[in-house]
Amino acid sequence: MSGSIQEQLQHIYWIGGGSGAGKSTIARRFAAEHGLSVYSTDDVMADHARRSSADGCPLLHQFMAMDFDERWLNRNPQVMLETFPWYRGEGFNLIIEDLLSMPREPRMIVEGFRLLPQLVKPLLDEPNHAVWLLPTPDFRQAVIDSRGGSAWSFLAKTSEPERALRNLLERDRMFTDVLRKEAARLGLTVIDVELTTTEDSLTRRVTDVFGM
């Protein structure tokens, strides 16, 4: 396929953001309303881990070699943030490989926390084809409460699940702050997802950003 990377991906809309902001829900609704397909970057993480190399994704392979206490207890949230492979952009090239191999019709919406502003910006043919959903602390807490313990069942494999959860949530809070700063620096659009934000209103706001 010829053309610049921006031209090859101009049929794509991007929804990034913090954990628990509603990215998947809004992407599915938007796609259903406008006839788009959906590519979830969360769904392909295991495949991308298998396709990765230790040279290309060193942090990922270090993470995979850790036991659960090493991942979630023995490092503070700041270190967890700085070394979490997907937060550092590892494997993003595999997302692009996937997208370039797929048909350009129908148009596609790509969603997930792996869509870092600094990685997506160079791919944009139009700036309004990308948005980042950033949960406020109150909204994030409501999501945590609604999901219950089942969403964090993997933390039960640690020796201190409650402390592991606190570490994970603090890491993700800091990640949301990083997204906000990077999006602002690059002039990209963010939407704050507040406790009073409804699914309908958030879908409308994303639709407005995309100019649909």
C-alpha positions in Angstrom: 0.0 0.0 0.0 1.4 3.4 -1.0 1.1 6.7 0.7 2.2 8.2 4.0 1.3 6.5 7.2 -1.2 9.2 7.9 -2.9 8.5 4.6 -3.0 4.8 5.2 -4.6 5.3 8.6 -6.9 8.2 7.8 -10.0 5.9 8.1 -9.3 5.3 11.8 -10.6 7.1 14.8 -8.7 6.8 18.1 -10.1 6.7 21.7 -7.4 6.5 24.4 -7.5 7.3 28.0 -7.2 6.3 31.6 -8.3 3.0 33.2 -12.1 2.8 33.8 -13.0 5.9 31.7 -15.4 4.0 29.5 -13.3 3.7 26.4 -14.6 0.3 25.3 -18.2 1.1 26.0 -18.1 4.4 24.1 -16.2 2.8 21.2 -18.8 0.1 20.8 -21.6 2.6 20.9 -20.0 4.9 18.5 -19.2 2.1 16.1 -22.7 0.7 16.2 -24.2 4.1 15.5 -21.9 5.0 12.6 -21.2 1.7 11.0 -17.5 1.3 12.1 -15.6 -1.7 13.2 -13.8 -1.8 16.5 -10.2 -2.8 17.3 -9.6 -3.1 21.0 -5.9 -2.9 22.0 -6.7 -4.7 25.3 -7.9 -7.8 23.4 -4.6 -8.2 21.5 -2.2 -7.8 24.4 -1.6 -11.5 24.8 -1.1 -11.9 21.0 1.3 -9.0 21.0 3.2 -10.5 24.0 3.7 -13.7 22.0 4.8 -11.8 18.9 7.3 -9.6 20.8 11.0 -10.1 21.4 13.1 -9.4 24.4 15.1 -7.0 22.3 12.1 -5.1 21.0 10.1 -5.2 24.3 12.5 -5.5 27.1 10.2 -4.2 29.8 7.4 -6.5 28.7 9.7 -9.6 29.0 11.0 -8.4 32.4 7.4 -8.0 33.6 6.4 -11.5 32.3 9.3 -13.0 34.2 8.2 -11.4 37.5 6.1 -13.2 40.1 2.9 -11.5 41.3 4.5 -9.9 44.4 7.3 -8.5 42.2 4.8 -7.0 39.9 2.3 -5.5 42.4 3.9 -5.3 45.8 7.7 -5.0 45.8 7.9 -1.9 43.7 6.3 1.5 44.5 3.6 2.9 42.2 6.0 5.4 40.6 8.4 2.6 39.6 5.4 0.5 38.4 4.3 3.4 36.2 7.8 4.0 34.8 8.4 0.3 34.0 4.9 -0.9 32.9 5.6 -1.9 29.3 2.3 -0.8 27.7 2.6 2.6 29.5 6.0 3.0 27.9 4.7 2.3 24.4 6.2 -1.2 24.0 4.3 -3.2 21.4 2.7 -0.1 19.8 4.4 -1.1 16.5 2.4 -4.3 16.6 -0.8 -2.3 16.8 0.2 -0.4 13.7 1.2 -3.7 11.9 -2.3 -5.1 12.7 -4.1 -2.0 11.4 -2.1 -1.7 8.2 -3.0 -5.4 7.4 -6.7 -4.8 7.8 -9.2 -3.6 5.2 -9.8 0.2 5.1 -13.6 -0.3 4.8 -15.6 0.0 7.0 -13.9 2.7 8.9 -12.5 1.7 12.2 -12.4 2.9 15.8 -9.3 1.9 17.8 -9.5 2.1 21.6 -7.5 1.4 24.7 -5.1 2.8 27.2 -2.1 1.8 25.0 -2.8 4.7 22.7 -0.4 7.2 24.1 -0.8 10.8 22.8 2.9 11.0 21.7 2.5 7.8 19.7 -0.8 8.6 18.1 -0.1 12.2 17.1 2.3 11.4 14.2 -0.3 9.1 12.7 -3.2 11.6 12.5 -4.3 12.8 9.2 -6.8 15.0 11.0 -6.3 16.0 14.6 -10.0 15.6 15.5 -9.8 11.9 14.8 -8.4 11.2 18.3 -9.7 11.8 21.8 -8.6 10.8 25.3 -11.1 10.1 28.0 -9.8 10.9 31.5 -11.7 9.8 34.6 -11.9 12.1 37.5 -11.0 10.6 40.9 -14.7 10.4 41.9 -15.7 8.7 38.7 -12.7 6.3 39.0 -13.8 5.3 42.5 -17.4 4.7 41.4 -16.1 2.4 38.7 -14.0 0.5 41.2 -16.9 0.1 43.6 -19.2 -1.1 40.8 -16.8 -3.7 39.5 -16.2 -5.3 42.8 -13.4 -7.7 43.6 -13.8 -9.9 40.5 -12.1 -7.2 38.3 -9.0 -7.5 40.4 -9.0 -11.3 40.9 -5.4 -11.6 39.6 -4.2 -9.6 42.7 -5.4 -12.5 44.8 -2.2 -14.2 43.7 -0.2 -11.7 45.7 0.6 -12.1 49.4 -1.2 -8.8 50.2 -4.1 -8.3 47.7 -5.4 -5.1 49.4 -2.0 -3.3 49.2 -1.5 -4.6 45.7 -4.8 -3.0 44.7 -3.8 0.3 46.3 -0.5 0.2 44.3 -2.3 -0.6 41.1 -4.9 2.2 41.5 -2.2 4.8 42.4 -0.2 3.8 39.4 -3.2 4.2 37.1 -4.1 7.6 38.7 -0.6 8.8 37.9 -0.9 7.4 34.4 -4.1 9.5 33.8 -2.1 12.6 34.9 0.6 11.8 32.4 -2.0 11.4 29.6 -3.5 14.8 30.5 -0.1 16.5 30.4 1.0 14.9 27.1 -2.3 15.6 25.4 -2.1 19.2 26.4 1.5 19.5 25.3 0.6 18.1 21.9 -2.6 20.1 21.5 -4.8 16.9 21.5 -8.4 16.7 22.7 -9.3 15.3 26.1 -12.7 14.8 27.8 -13.0 14.7 31.5 -15.3 11.8 32.6 -17.0 13.0 35.8 -19.3 11.3 38.2 -22.3 13.1 36.6 -21.3 12.1 33.1 -23.8 9.7 31.5 -23.0 7.2 28.8 -25.3 9.1 26.4 -23.7 12.4 27.0 -20.2 11.0 26.7 -21.1 9.4 23.4 -22.4 12.7 22.1 -19.3 14.5 23.2 -17.0 12.0 21.4 -19.3 12.2 18.3 -18.9 16.0 18.4 -15.1 15.7 18.6 -15.0 13.4 15.6 -17.3 15.7 13.7 -19.7 12.9 12.8 
